[in-house]
């Protein structure tokens, strides 16, 4: 298996609404910026892996087909990945597999999403249509007919965890973590909520959306695009010599998809095994035994701040039942051992679904380079009840 690294990356600004750009244009912007970052032209790239979550968001079936020519990759390899909120992470995993196998030397991974194009004309607002569109992810025979939403789905998992661990996920701690992420977004010039800093008190006093989630503890819908250029070792080293930027090697990849229904032999509702198994598989590949000692920066999918805490425990940074120690013991607070979601996470940078995990990889790479750190973790989750989990380990050359 060949070694694979990231040699270029870019994001567009994440916004609540890109009135002046189509998703075609957002894809072009991210592609052009990533190629420039890698010092490449489209002729240097062998193909593309598209990360596009939802056809309805783009108002198009097969939404990737117009992007092949628009991005300058006509007559080259192109495949689309769509795995819920984990779409971007799975797309990078697919690119890694093709490159490691020797099929290609250089691939573009391009994520783009334009959620609020699906407008609801009855309410004259995008929000109900977006929620309804995501609601179509639920079980067609039961959950959809109950008016199921993504928030309900993740709340099921978090409430089951709280039943098992009643002293964990204390509201004052989840509020502190959400406030911390809002502060970190200030350093991300592409963040949707860059200047929306909140205090723990404001988080605590924000309205309940679905218990136990408060408004300021939930990610926001975003529109935007993100791209990374990945290459096999020999090509990556040649590109790095040209740009003067270090290769960021992908040294570990792990994935797991849980069952989506509770019951005997199915989903254990108080656990997120998909995140646990994905992390263990990525750690084994990267040779990591103690993640808190080995990893310097983590960009973790935070659809909901309570899910973020459970995910951190599932990935072995703290014990299950002690997720609050991330904040209470200062592990992720300023000056702590681990830099967590320096982009502001999906809560404050935004959640442009297909692009989100690629934005996380862009952020992790940026922190490894500019802070001179050694190793990063990038995580994605998606589908109902956090069914999908993907973890990538990145290491600075």
C-alpha positions, 0 to 999 in steps of 0.5 A: 500500500502506498503512502498518501498525503494532503498537499493542498487545501482550501475552503470558501467562506461558510455562510447561512446563505450564498445569494450571489453564488450557485453550487457550481460557483462554490465548487469552482472557488474551492477547486481553484483555491486548492489547486493554487495552494498545491501549485497545480493545474487541473491537468496535473490531477487524475480525477475527483471524489465528490462529497455531496450529501443531498440531491434535494439541497442542490435541487438536482438529481446527480448534482455532481455531473455538471461539476466535472467540466466546470472544475476542468476535469472533463474526461477524467475519473469522477465518483460521488460519495454520499454518506450523510453528515460523514460524507466528506470524511468518507470521500477522503477515505475513498480517495485514500484507498484509490491512491494507496492502491496505486490507481492514481497519483493525485486526486481532488476531493471536493465537497459542496452544499447549498442547503437553503436553496430548497425553499419552502414557499408555504412558510416563505422560509428555507428552514422547514424544507431543510428540516423536512429534507433531512427528515427523509433520512428517517425510517420510511415506515415509522420515524418519518410519519412521526415527524422525525428530525435530526435533532430528535435522532441525536437526542435519543442517543444523548438521553440514553447516555445520560440515563447510563451516566447521570452525573455527566453532560452537566448543562453548565459544562456543555455551555462552557464547551459551546462558549469555548468553540464560539471563541475559537471561531474568531480565528477562522476567517471562513467561519459563518459565526466568526463574530458571534461569541457567546458566554456560558450564561447565554448558552444556558439561557438559550431556548430548548430546541429538542431536550437536552439541546439548547439553541446555542449548542447546535450546529447551524445550516451552512452553504459553502465548499471545501477541497483537498488535494491528495497524492501518493508519496512520490508525487506528494514529495515532488509537490511539497518541494515545489510549494515549500509546504510540508506533506500532511500524511494520512497515517490512519483511516477507520470507518464503521456503520452501526445499525440504525434501529434499537433492539436486540442485536441492533443499536445500543442506544447509549453508545456510539460504537461507530465512533469507537470502532472507527477511531480504534481502526484508525489508531491501529493503522497509525500505531497510536495507543494513547490518543490523548498523548499522541494527538495534538489537535482534533477536529471532531464533528459536533452536530450537537455539543453533547454528541461531541463530548460522547464522541470524545469519550468513545474515541478514548480521550476520556473515559465514558461517563467522564466526558465533562472532564474534557472541560473540568480538568482543562484538557480542551480549555486554552492551554490544555493538552488537546486543541479541540475544533480550532475552526469553531467546529460545525457549531460556529464555523458551520455545517455545509454537510458534504463540505464540513469534514473536508473543512475540518481536514483543512483546519487540522492541516492548517494548525499542524503547519502553522503551530508546528504540531505533529499529529491531528485527528479528523472525525465525521459522523452522519445518518440517523442516531450517529450511525456512521463514523469515520476517523482519519489521522493526519501527521506532519512530515 
